[in-house]
Amino acid sequence: MKVETFLLKTFFVAAVLACMLTLGAMVTTDPAHAATTLIASAR
């Protein structure tokens, strides 16, 4: 396996994991708590 192919596959796996973590965080976050936290941090 060429080094370039290995790097591309590694970056792809990292991108998929990052997307899964982001999606999981969005799905499991309570919207009311998140809104309160964002409003408090904006002040």
C-alpha positions as CSV (number, residue, x, y, z in Angstrom):
1,M,0.0,0.0,0.0
2,K,1.4,3.4,-0.9
3,V,1.9,6.0,1.7
4,E,-0.5,8.4,0.0
5,T,-3.3,5.9,0.0
6,F,-2.7,5.2,3.7
7,L,-2.8,8.9,4.5
8,L,-6.0,9.4,2.5
9,K,-7.7,6.5,4.2
10,T,-6.5,7.7,7.6
11,F,-7.9,11.3,6.9
12,F,-11.2,9.8,5.7
13,V,-11.6,7.7,8.9
14,A,-10.7,10.8,11.0
15,A,-13.3,12.9,9.2
16,V,-16.0,10.2,9.6
17,L,-15.3,9.9,13.3
18,A,-15.4,13.7,13.7
19,C,-18.7,13.8,11.9
20,M,-20.1,11.0,14.1
21,L,-19.0,12.7,17.3
22,T,-20.5,16.0,16.2
23,L,-23.8,14.3,15.2
24,G,-23.9,12.4,18.4
25,A,-23.4,15.5,20.4
26,M,-26.2,17.4,18.5
27,V,-28.6,14.5,19.0
28,T,-28.0,13.9,22.7
29,T,-27.8,17.6,23.8
30,D,-30.8,19.0,25.6
31,P,-31.9,22.0,23.5
32,A,-33.1,24.0,26.5
33,H,-29.9,23.5,28.4
34,A,-27.8,24.3,25.4
35,A,-29.7,27.5,24.7
36,T,-29.3,28.6,28.3
37,T,-25.6,27.9,28.2
38,L,-25.1,29.8,24.9
39,I,-27.0,32.8,26.2
40,A,-25.1,32.9,29.5
41,S,-21.7,32.6,27.7
42,A,-22.7,35.4,25.2
43,R,-23.1,37.9,28.0
